[in-house]
Amino acid sequence: MTLTLTLVRHGQTQFNVRRVLQGSANSPLTRDGRRGVRATATHLAGSAFTAAYTSPAGRAMHTATEIVRHHPGLPLWIERDLREYDFGIFEERPEAELETLEPWDRFVPAVLAGRHPGLPGGEPGAAYMARVAAAFSRIINAHDDGEVLVVGHGLTLAAYLWTVQGGVLHPLPNASVSQVRIENGVPQVVTIGATVAGHTAPAARPVPATTG
């Protein structure tokens, strides 16, 4: 049996455009963000989804709802542990402030490797990776085969892809589509960060190509 996970990052938000950190925080989709989500939803209209999951964040739920609109009767489940990394006191602050303290190309690998203790008031890397792994385990264990939609966030979806690829990390543009095929319990990345929304990789924060 083969299970395919179709991973979609939420549409472009106001904080994305302004380069403001939003993990546990949220901001509305921009006009271009809404347009991009509609383009992705149309692109996925022919997919035979058997279930759909979304982070509880408003930006993810907006994106998921637009996609599910093309699939009448498709159940949409909220998976709390798909939420984005919590940046603590840096939430809703310019990305440059965190970059000054901890360069992104060192900070992200430390989080994904579970070594980072967490920003003040935020989430330790080990706890974050454990909940991301738990979320995907629940989704995978609930479905033997078929295609399942998972709508989430740039770092959280990249974190799952990072574990599948053994430490390779890619930026995911807003409203982009990635796919993982799981056969006999073995996951394999099929597509990463494909976009029909017109948002390119710079819409995501730059990250190292590999943590090794």
C-alpha positions in Angstrom: 0.0 0.0 0.0 1.1 3.5 -0.8 0.3 6.7 1.2 1.1 10.1 -0.3 1.3 13.2 1.9 0.8 16.4 0.0 2.3 19.2 2.1 1.2 22.8 1.5 2.7 25.8 3.2 0.2 28.5 4.1 -0.3 31.5 1.8 1.8 34.7 2.0 0.9 36.8 5.1 1.4 40.4 6.0 4.1 39.4 8.5 5.9 37.4 5.7 6.0 40.5 3.5 7.2 42.7 6.4 9.8 40.1 7.5 8.2 39.8 11.0 8.5 36.5 13.0 5.3 34.6 13.3 5.4 31.2 14.9 2.7 31.2 17.6 1.6 34.6 16.3 -0.6 35.1 13.3 -1.3 37.6 10.6 -3.8 37.8 7.7 -3.0 36.7 4.2 -2.1 39.5 1.8 -4.0 40.0 -1.4 -1.2 38.2 -3.3 -1.3 35.5 -0.6 -5.0 34.9 -1.2 -4.5 34.8 -4.9 -1.6 32.4 -4.5 -3.7 30.1 -2.3 -6.5 30.1 -4.9 -4.0 29.1 -7.6 -2.6 26.3 -5.5 -6.2 25.1 -4.7 -7.0 25.1 -8.4 -3.8 23.2 -9.1 -4.8 20.5 -6.5 -8.5 20.4 -7.5 -7.9 17.1 -9.4 -6.2 15.4 -6.4 -8.1 12.5 -4.9 -7.6 13.4 -1.3 -9.0 11.0 1.3 -8.4 13.3 4.3 -7.0 16.7 5.1 -5.2 18.1 8.1 -4.3 21.6 9.1 -2.4 23.6 11.7 -4.8 25.5 14.0 -3.2 28.9 13.0 -5.5 31.2 11.1 -3.2 31.5 8.1 -3.0 27.7 7.7 -6.8 27.2 8.2 -7.5 29.9 5.5 -5.3 28.0 3.1 -6.7 24.6 3.9 -10.3 25.8 3.7 -9.7 27.2 0.2 -8.1 23.9 -1.0 -10.8 21.8 0.6 -13.5 23.9 -1.1 -12.6 22.0 -4.3 -13.2 18.6 -2.6 -16.8 18.5 -1.3 -17.2 16.1 1.6 -13.5 15.9 2.3 -13.0 15.9 6.1 -10.6 18.6 7.4 -9.0 17.8 10.8 -7.2 20.3 13.0 -3.8 18.8 14.1 -2.6 21.0 16.9 1.0 19.8 16.7 1.3 21.0 13.1 1.6 24.6 14.5 4.8 26.6 13.8 7.8 26.9 16.0 7.4 29.3 18.9 9.9 32.1 18.8 9.1 33.3 22.4 9.9 36.9 23.0 10.8 37.4 19.3 7.2 36.7 18.2 5.9 39.7 16.1 9.4 41.3 16.0 11.5 41.8 12.9 13.4 38.8 11.7 16.6 41.0 11.7 16.5 41.2 15.5 16.8 37.4 15.8 19.3 37.3 13.0 21.5 39.7 14.9 21.5 37.5 18.0 21.5 34.1 16.3 22.2 33.9 12.5 19.5 31.9 10.8 21.9 29.4 9.2 23.1 28.3 12.7 19.8 28.8 14.6 17.7 26.5 12.3 20.0 23.5 12.2 20.4 23.7 16.0 16.6 23.6 16.4 16.1 20.7 14.0 18.9 18.7 15.6 17.2 19.2 19.0 20.2 21.0 20.4 18.8 24.5 20.7 17.5 25.3 24.3 14.8 27.6 22.9 14.6 31.4 22.7 13.4 33.1 25.9 9.8 32.3 26.5 9.9 30.0 23.4 10.2 26.3 22.5 13.2 24.1 22.9 14.3 22.4 19.7 13.9 18.9 21.1 10.4 19.5 22.3 9.5 21.1 18.9 10.9 18.2 16.9 9.1 15.7 19.1 5.7 17.3 18.6 6.3 17.6 14.8 7.2 13.9 14.7 4.2 13.0 16.8 1.8 14.9 14.5 3.1 13.2 11.4 3.1 9.8 13.1 -0.6 10.2 14.0 -1.5 11.3 10.5 0.5 8.4 8.9 -0.8 5.8 11.3 -4.4 6.9 10.6 -4.2 6.1 6.9 -3.1 2.9 5.1 -3.0 4.4 1.6 -4.4 7.2 -0.6 -3.4 10.9 -0.7 -3.6 13.1 2.4 -3.4 16.9 2.4 -1.4 18.5 5.2 -1.4 22.3 5.5 1.2 23.9 7.7 4.1 26.2 8.0 7.5 26.8 6.5 9.6 25.6 9.3 7.3 22.8 10.5 6.9 21.2 7.1 10.6 21.7 6.4 11.4 20.0 9.7 9.4 16.9 8.6 11.1 16.9 5.2 14.5 17.3 7.0 13.9 14.1 9.0 12.8 12.2 5.9 15.9 13.3 3.9 18.4 12.8 6.7 19.4 16.4 7.3 18.8 18.1 4.0 16.9 21.4 4.4 15.0 23.4 1.8 13.1 26.8 2.0 9.5 26.4 1.1 7.8 29.3 -0.7 4.3 30.4 0.4 1.5 28.2 -0.9 4.0 25.7 -2.3 3.4 22.0 -2.6 5.7 19.2 -1.5 5.0 15.5 -1.6 6.2 12.5 0.4 5.4 8.9 -0.7 5.3 6.2 1.9 5.6 2.6 0.8 5.9 -0.3 3.3 6.5 2.3 6.0 9.4 3.9 4.2 9.0 7.6 3.3 10.6 9.1 0.2 10.4 12.8 -0.9 8.9 13.2 -4.3 8.6 16.9 -4.7 9.8 19.9 -2.6 8.5 23.4 -2.7 6.8 23.3 -6.1 4.8 26.5 -6.7 2.1 27.6 -9.0 1.3 30.6 -6.8 4.0 32.9 -8.2 5.9 33.0 -4.8 9.5 32.1 -5.1 12.0 30.7 -2.6 13.0 34.1 -1.3 9.6 34.3 0.3 10.9 31.8 2.8 13.8 32.7 5.0 17.2 31.6 3.7 18.4 28.3 5.2 21.5 26.2 4.7 21.1 23.5 2.1 22.2 20.9 4.6 22.8 20.8 8.3 25.9 18.6 7.9 
